[in-house]
Structures are given as C-alpha cells and as structure tokens.
Amino acid sequence: MGGKMGRSYSDRDLKLLFGKSGMFCAFPACRTRLLAPGTDVDDEAVLGHIAHIVAHADAGPRADATFPATERDHYPNLVLLCRNHHGLVDAQDSTYTVEQMRGWKDELEAWVEERLTEGMRGIQFAELEIVCRALVTGTAMASSAMSAVPPQEKMAHNELTAASSHRMTLGLMQAPQVAAYLQEMATRVDTGFPQRLRQGFVAEYERLHAEGLRGDALFFALGDFAFEAAVSADANSSDRFDVRAAALAVLCHLFEVCDVFEAPAHVAS
Ligand SMILES: [Zn+2]
C-alpha cells in the first residue's frame, strides 16, 4: 500500500478497515473505490493508502506524543484514502486535523451502512444469482448436519461484537429470500448447488481462520470475499450496493443455517 507496506498492521485491523470503509476513500465527497478487480492476467489491486489519523511517528503529520505508540497502527487510528488525498492531508496537516479525519471516517462508514441498507431492500434473485454463481465451485460432498444455534448465541460463540451486529441484522433481513433462492436452484437447476455454495464459504472460512482471523474481522473478511467474488465474475457489480448487500445476505443466511462459523470445533474436525 504505497510506501506504507513496511508498517506492521495486523490482519484484523486491515479487515475491519477494508470491510467497514467498503474500500472507498474517506475524504469528503471523493468516494473513489480503492480496489481494482482482478483481470484475466492480474490479481486484484489495492489502490488505496492507509493513512494514520494521529501520526505513526512522533514527528509525522498530526503527531501527538501523548497518543500511545502501541495504538497508532490499529484500526481506530487508521483511515483509507486515495493517493491524492493521502498526499494532501499529510502535506497540509494544519488544515486537515485529527478531529476532522476521525469525522470523515465515521461519515464514510455511516454512508457505507446506509447504502448497504438501501441495497438490502432492493435485492432479488438476480442479485443473489450474481453472488451465488460466483461462489459455487467444485462438486458437492455428502451433506453435513445443519446446526440450529440461535444467531445471538452463535454471535457470542464466534466473538462477534457490536461492530458486526448492524451488518448481521441487515443481512438476516434477506436470509429468507436467500433460502428461497437456494431452494429454487436446488429444485430447478442443480440439487448440489446449496451444498457447493456452503463448501466455498467453509473453505474460505478455514483459510482465514488458519491465518488467525477471528470474530468481527473474520466476519467482515468473509463478506468482502463474497462481494469480491461477485465483482470478479461480473465487473459491473463493483459499484453496486445491491450486489454488496446480496453478498452480505448470503453470508448471514449461511451463518444462520449452517456451521460455517462454528469454530473452533468445526475447524478441528
Ligand atoms: Zn480521495
């Protein structure tokens, strides 16, 4: 990420930053999307810069020697900006203050949630199809038992906190439509479709879990995984919040009905 790769951000902080920002620049009214989808010959590319609100160094832009050094590289002190706006805020650090930048970050995250909420109201089978077809891979294996743990209990078990609860509630609004869509696909197209969808998620869950991701960061990473899969399959989806919402709905449906999130017993098995 620009010249900042040397900094040691945790995966957890990055997943929260990327997931909550929707990968948009936080500078007011910029909203440039900071992720270029992969192409046939290149991987996806992160174009954004991770900017520090309070400087990483005691002498950097917006430095504050009283702000604990151990907290400077964590999610609450980080904001995603495009290259231009990162350059601007660091060059004019008296104009663009810590308080302003915290405000921009809050506004961007609220804007993403609002757009996602609007998108969630409008999703139909067409949007679910973009997401599910992109995620379904391989051949169905024997079906495993579905668990019936209530979402609240499951959230606690999976270390999901208030940071995830709005998106979980939002996604669960359309979980019945996801179930109806998967039923339709199983009946009319391919009986193994729901199981193959689940397997795609479980594989990604296990990969991220093995990397040490847990809780909210894992939840956001899985939502982004589903959305980026859809964007890879259909580049026109990259600016569509209804497709983003569909990805979230699919994730929350799986959270509700199957054992995607049933760590750690599931992963150990
Ligand atoms: Zn920008």
Residues whose N, C-alpha, C, O or C-beta is under 5 A from the ligand:
A	BS01	ZN	C25 F27 C30 T32 C82 H85
